[in-house]
Amino acid sequence: MIPSPPLRRAAVAALAALAITWPGMLPTRAQSQPREAFSRTSPLGSYLAARHAGDQRDVAAAASYYRAALRGDPGNNELLGRTFLAVLANGEVDEGVKLAERVLQVDKNDRIARLVLGVRAIKQKQYPIARRELAQSIRGPITDLAATLLSAWTMANPSEVKRATETIDKLSGADWYAIFKELHAALILDVAGQKKEAARHYERCYKLDPTALRVVQSYGSFLSRQGNTADAMKVFAAFDEALPRHPLIVEATNELKAGKLPLMVDTPQAGAAEVLYGLGASLGRLGGRISGSSTCSFRSISRPRIRSLCFRSAISTRR
């Protein structure tokens, strides 16, 4: 289980905020819930039904019942907070943003609401606004890492890349933060054209965990683009020894034989998606209610490579 309510809240934000970064995210199941079915239930009945649906892990029903309860008792701030998290968990992007704004009217320091608005600003390329919102969400585990990395991605350009990496370097936290810090510093430097510094960070994160899928993919891609095809092949071969025939590594190896691999992440928006995907996958490995497969249900992203990653990772976790 994810060990505390703050971590559970952070997990919901990390998984659901990605929906704001990319369009077309609303799950089919959530779309199919008829609001009329919930309008005839009393606020108390809707609240109890929402709690029961949550216990049954039926996020679509929980979100619908919480919405119905909130409509019947709009001044209930605790109910507003629960509805906000339930709607986010169900991938209902537009309503989640509206509820985040309402939550901030009650508590301007709510870090999850700030994180959600920060991610929306990244999507809209409003980077100063994104940094302002994210700066107010850097409190507590997970959200401090997410907000720091997301803020750094808003500076993924040649003129601000030094500031971006300094922002990442300043963050302290759990030991497992290190691989996220090194990987995203490498990716940001790579996008900004700072290849020498990017190589140093890629090497560091690869040494931290040579079996981390996204690290292996990113490092292999970088090596191939620097003309080091043989070294890229060695990186993929080492992974294949640890986890044979992983579909994404097989695909990357075949593409490498045919030519150079593409840049893994090429925009701040893609960087934000990468941050939240990585956090979701790590939280999934911690166990609890959020698994690797449910992580992907929040992000049927329109970008084919990420969507493929979700699908194939779900297959791998079931072996």
N, C-alpha and C positions, 0 to 999 in steps of 0.2 A: 504494500500500500504506500501511496505518497504520504509522508509522515505527518503533515500538519495542515490545518485549514489554509494558512498563507500559501503553502506550496500548491495546494489544490487550486486555489484561485489563480496563482501564477500559471499553473499548467493550462487551465482553461483559456487564459489570455494568450499564452504562447501558441496554442493550437488554433484558436478561433480568429486571432488577429490577422492571420495570413489570408483569410477570406477577404479582408478589406483590401489587401494588396492586389488581388487579381479578380477580374469580373467572372460572372457565371458560376458562383460558388455555392448557391443554395441547394442543399440536398433534395432529391426528389421526394423523399419521405416527408421532409419538413413542408415542402410546398403543398403536399396533398392533404394537410390537416385542415378541415373545414372549421372556420371560426364559429359558425352558427352552432356547432355541437357543444361549444363551451359557454355560450352566452346565457343559457338558461340556468346555470349553476350559481349558487350563492358564492360570495367571495371566500367565506370560510371553507365551503365545500371544494371550491377550485384550488384553494391553498393546500388542503389535505390531499387532494388528488394529485397535485403537482409534486408534493413530497413523496407520495407513493410511486409515481412515475419515475422520479429520480432514483428511488431505491431499486426500481426495476431496470434502471439504466435506459429508459425510454426518453431520450432527450427531446424528441419532437413533441411528445405528449406533455412532458414537464414544462417546456417553453409555452405551449398553448394554454395550459392551465394557469401558469403564473401570470401570463398576460391577462387572462380573464379575471383573475383575482385582483390584479392591479387596477383594471378598469373599474372594478367595484369598490376599491379603496385606494384611490390615486394619491392620497396624502400619506400613505404608510411607507416610510423611508426604508425600513427593513425589507419590505416586500419589493420595493423598487430595486434594491440591490440584488435580491435573489432573481428577480425577473431579468435584470441586465445580464447576469452571468449565465442564466439558462438560455437566453436568446443567443448570446455569443456562442455557447457550446453547440447550439443547433445550427450555427452557420448563417443566421439571419442578419446579414450585413447592415442593411440600411437601418433597420429598427435598432440593432445593437449600437450604432453610432448615435442615434437619437436618444437612446436611453443613457448612453455615456454622458451626453450633454446634460441630461436631467440629473444624473447622479452627481455631477460636478456642481450643480446648483445647490445641492444639499451638503456635499463634502468636497471642497475644491482640491483636497489633497488625495483623493482616491486614486491610487497609482495604476489600477487596472484601467480605469476610464481614461486616464492620461495616456497610457500606452496605446489604447485603441485609437484615440484621436491622433496620436503621433504617427501611427502606421498609416492612417488615412491621409495625413499630410504628405507622407513619403509617396504614396500612390499618386497624389495630385502634384508632385514635384514642388511642393511648398516647403523647402528644406529648413529655412529659419524657424518656421512655425513647428515643424516636426521636432526640431531640436529643443524648442521651448517646452513642448508637451512632454517629450521623453525625459527631459531633465527633471521633471516633477514626478516621474514614476520610478526613479532610481532609489528604491528603498526596499531592503529585504532580498532574500535569495531568489534567483531566477529572473525577477524583473530587473534587478540591477545589471545582470549580464545581458539580457535582451535589450534593454534600453541603451546601454553603452554601445553594443555592436550596431544597433539600428542607427544611433546617432552618428557613429563613425561612417556608416555607409552613405549618409547625406553629404559627406565630404570626400567622396571617392572621385577626385579629379586632381590633376597635376598641381594646382595652386593650393589645395587644402589637404593633400594626402599626409603631410607631416603632422598636421594637427589631428587628423583622423587616427593615425597610429599612436600618437601620444595619448589620446583619449583612451584607447584600448589598454595601453601599457599601465596607465594609472589605476585601473580597476584591480582590486584584490578580491579574493573569494576562495571558494573550495578548490581543491587540487584539480578537479576535473574541468574547471574553468579554463585551464591553461591551453588545452587543445583547441577550444573555441577561439580564444584570443589569438593564438598563432595562425590558425587557418584563416580567420577573417582579416587579419592584418595582411597575410599573403595575398588573399583575393583582392583586397582593396588596392594594394600596391601594384598588383598585376594589371588591374583595370586602369590605374593611373599611369601606367607605362614605366614604373620604377622596377625594372626587371631584376637588378642585382639585389635590392633589398627584398623583393618578393621571394627570390630564390632562398635567401637566408631563412625566412619565416616558413616557407614550404618545407625545408629540410628539418627545421625544428619540430613542426607538427607531425611530420612523418616519423621522426624518431620517437615521439611521444606515443604513437599508436600506428604501426605500419599495417594494421588490419582494419582501420576505420575506413569504411567504404568511401565516404565523400572526400576524405583526405587523400586516399589512393587515387581516386578519379581526378581530383584537382591537380595533384602533384604530377601524375602521369601526363595530363593535358599540358601542363606548363613545360615539362621536359621536352615533350614532342614539339611544342612551338618554338623552343630554343634550339631545335635541331638535334637534340639528344635522344634519338629514337631508341637506341640500344638501352639506355638507362631507363626510359619509360617502360620498355618491355620487361626489364628486370623488376620494376615496381609491381607491374601487373602479375608477373610470374610468381613473385613472393606471396602476393595476396591469394593467388590461385592455389598455392600449396596449403595455405591455412583454410581456405573455403573454396574447394574445387568447383569449377563450372558455374560460378555466380553469373547470372545472365548479363548484368551490366558490365562486368569486367570482360566477359567474352565479347560483348559488343564493342567495347573500347579497344580491345586487342585487335579485333578485325578491322576496325576503322583506322587504327594506327598503321596496320600493314598496308592499307590503301593510301595513306597520306597523313598529314598532321591532324591532331585533334583540335576541336574548337575551344575557345575560351569558355570555361564552365559558367562564369557569372560575368555579365557585361554591363549591368546598369545598377543604380541604387535600388530600384524596385526588385530586380532579381536578387540582389544582395539581401534585401529584407526578407524575401521568400526563403532564401537559404538559411538565414538566422533562425527563423521560426520553424522551418522544417527540421533543422538540426536539434533544436531544443525539444520539439515534439517527439522526435525519435529517441532522444536521451531519456526524457520523462517516461516514454513508453517502456524503455528497458528497466526503469525503476519499478515498474509494475503498477498495480492499482487499477483504477477504472479506465485509464487511458492507455490503450494498447497501440502497437504499431499499426494495426489495421484500422482502428478507429481514428488514429491520427490522419490517415490518408482520406478518410471520409470527409474531413473538414476541408480538404484541399484538392478537389478534382481540377487542378490548375489547367488553364488553357495552354500552358507551355508544354509541348510534347515530352521533353526530356524529364521534367519533374513529374508529370503524370505517369510516365513509364516507370520512374524510380519508385513511386508509391506502390504501383501495382506489383512490380517485381519484388520489392521488399516484403510486401504482404505474403507473397508466395514463399519467399525464403524463410520467413519467421514461422511458417506452418510446417516446415520440414522436420 
